[in-house]
Amino acid sequence: QAEEELKEACARQALQLQEMGRRERLLRANAGRAKEQLESFKTQVMRVCSPAAAGVAEKAVTEQQVIEKVRQISDEHQQSHEREKCLQEELSSRLSKEKEVSANVEVFKKSLGELQ
């Protein structure tokens, strides 16, 4: 009876080892696919961010390069937004001055008309 139990225990362990091996192969395959997807994503990011780097992107692109490029684009976007805000303020100021000048011209025309 002890021998039968030992055989059953060995059989269960063998099945468990087979299952663990199958899971390990699946995990390795998934990790490989994830790595390929990451490399593809990094290459796409570099191509979009810097078309001139398209040739360079064929080589291994480091995560740091992608991070720096995204950071650079973010900084450029922020600078562009600030420049747009300054231009909007300048435009608003000029429109106010134009309205003031127009009002003064109307007052001047009215005064000139009264003088004539």
C-alpha distance (Angstrom), angle and dihedral (degrees) to the residues before:
residue distance angle dihedral
Q1 . . .
A2 3.82 . .
E3 3.80 88.5 .
E4 3.82 91.0 52.4
E5 3.80 91.4 49.6
L6 3.79 90.0 48.5
K7 3.81 90.8 50.5
E8 3.83 90.8 49.0
A9 3.81 90.9 47.9
C10 3.80 90.2 50.0
A11 3.79 90.9 48.3
R12 3.82 91.0 50.5
Q13 3.79 90.7 48.8
A14 3.79 90.6 48.4
L15 3.81 89.8 52.6
Q16 3.81 90.4 46.8
L17 3.81 90.6 50.6
Q18 3.80 90.7 49.1
E19 3.81 90.1 50.1
M20 3.79 91.3 47.3
G21 3.82 89.5 49.9
R22 3.79 90.9 50.3
R23 3.81 91.1 49.3
E24 3.79 91.1 48.2
R25 3.82 91.1 52.5
L26 3.81 90.2 48.9
L27 3.80 91.4 49.2
R28 3.81 91.6 48.7
A29 3.81 90.7 49.0
N30 3.80 91.4 48.2
A31 3.80 91.2 47.7
G32 3.80 89.9 50.8
R33 3.79 92.1 50.6
A34 3.81 90.8 46.8
K35 3.80 90.3 51.7
E36 3.82 91.2 49.8
Q37 3.82 90.4 48.7
L38 3.80 91.1 49.5
E39 3.80 91.8 50.8
S40 3.80 90.2 47.6
F41 3.82 91.0 48.8
K42 3.81 92.2 48.7
T43 3.80 90.3 49.7
Q44 3.82 91.2 49.3
V45 3.80 91.4 48.7
M46 3.79 91.3 50.8
R47 3.80 91.6 47.7
V48 3.79 92.1 50.2
C49 3.78 94.4 42.0
S50 3.76 96.8 43.2
P51 3.80 118.4 14.3
A52 3.82 88.2 -174.2
A53 3.81 87.7 62.7
A54 3.80 91.9 57.7
G55 3.79 90.9 102.7
V56 3.78 91.5 45.5
A57 3.80 90.3 47.5
E58 3.78 89.4 68.1
K59 3.79 86.5 71.3
A60 3.77 118.7 68.2
V61 3.79 108.0 -67.9
T62 3.76 113.1 -149.5
E63 3.76 122.1 -132.8
Q64 3.81 87.8 -122.6
Q65 3.82 90.6 58.7
V66 3.79 90.8 51.6
I67 3.81 91.6 46.7
E68 3.82 91.7 49.0
K69 3.82 91.9 48.4
V70 3.81 92.4 49.2
R71 3.80 89.4 46.6
Q72 3.83 90.3 50.0
I73 3.81 91.4 50.6
S74 3.79 90.4 47.7
D75 3.81 90.8 51.6
E76 3.80 91.3 48.1
H77 3.80 89.8 49.9
Q78 3.81 90.9 50.9
Q79 3.81 91.5 49.0
S80 3.79 90.5 48.2
H81 3.80 90.6 50.0
E82 3.81 91.3 50.3
R83 3.83 90.9 47.8
E84 3.82 90.1 50.0
K85 3.80 89.9 50.9
C86 3.83 91.2 51.1
L87 3.79 91.0 48.8
Q88 3.81 91.0 49.3
E89 3.81 90.1 52.2
E90 3.81 91.0 47.6
L91 3.81 90.8 48.9
S92 3.79 91.2 48.9
S93 3.79 90.7 50.0
R94 3.80 92.1 49.7
L95 3.79 91.7 48.4
S96 3.80 89.9 52.3
K97 3.79 90.7 50.6
E98 3.80 90.9 47.3
K99 3.81 90.7 52.4
E100 3.79 90.0 48.9
V101 3.81 91.7 50.0
S102 3.81 90.7 47.0
A103 3.78 90.4 51.3
N104 3.82 90.4 49.2
V105 3.81 90.6 49.1
E106 3.82 89.9 52.4
V107 3.80 90.9 49.7
F108 3.82 89.6 47.8
K109 3.85 91.6 49.1
K110 3.79 90.7 49.4
S111 3.80 92.0 48.5
L112 3.79 90.9 46.8
G113 3.80 90.2 49.5
E114 3.81 90.6 51.6
L115 3.78 91.2 49.9
Q116 3.78 92.4 53.1
